[in-house]
């Protein structure tokens, strides 16, 4: 599923789950190295665990961040399954 983040540099987050396990995450836009690293770290992780670790992280003076927006995307993906 595709998620359009708000308040961050990335324009799209593509999430693939296998049940509740994160199969793949791809970001369009954002800080390339950071989003690739984040995607690699959460691959194979339970989505609920990733949400609990990432939710609420901010970026500078922004109220959100790419990790926080990924948590929102994962929650939406879980709700759609």
N, C-alpha and C positions, 0 to 999 in steps of 0.2 A: 504494500500500500504506500501511497505517496502522501506526505504531510507538508503543508506550506507553513514554515515557521514565521513567527512575528518577532520583531525587535532585535534581530540578529542579522549578520552579514549573509549567512547561507540563505538560499532561495527555496530549496527543496530538500527534504529528507526522505529517502526511499528505504523502507523497512520490510524485511522478509522474516517471518517467524515460522518455526516448525513447532506447532503447539504453543508453548510458552518460552521456547528456546529461541534466542536470536540467531538466525541463520546468516543474515547479511544486513549491513547498513551502509548506505551511500549518501553523501552530502553533495549538493550542487552549490558551489560558492562557499564562502567562508574561508577561514585560514586553512589552506590545503594540508599542511603537515599535521595540524591539530585535529582536523576532522578525520584524516586517514588514521591517525593514532587512536582516536576515540572509537572509530569503527572497528579497528583491529582488537582493541581491548574488550569490547562488549560481545564480539562474535563468540557464540557458544555459551554465553551467559543466560541465565534465566531472566526474562524481561522484568519480572517483579523486583528482582535483586538490583538490576541496572537502574530501574526507576527510583528505588530507595536511595541509591548512591548518588544519582545525578540530579534529582529534583531539587530546585532551589539554588543551584549554583548560579552566580551572577558573573558578568563580564564587565570589568571596569565600573562605570557609573550606571550601566544598564541594569534593569530589573530582572533580566534573564540572560541566557547564554546558549550556545549551541548544545552543550550537555543537558541543560534544563529543557530546551526545546526537543531534544531527543527523548527525554523522559515523557513529554507530552505526546510525542509521536508513538512511542511504545504503548502508552496507556490507550490511545485511540486504536492501535492495531489489536491489542488484546480485547477491547470491547467489540471490535468488528468480527473477531473469530468466534 
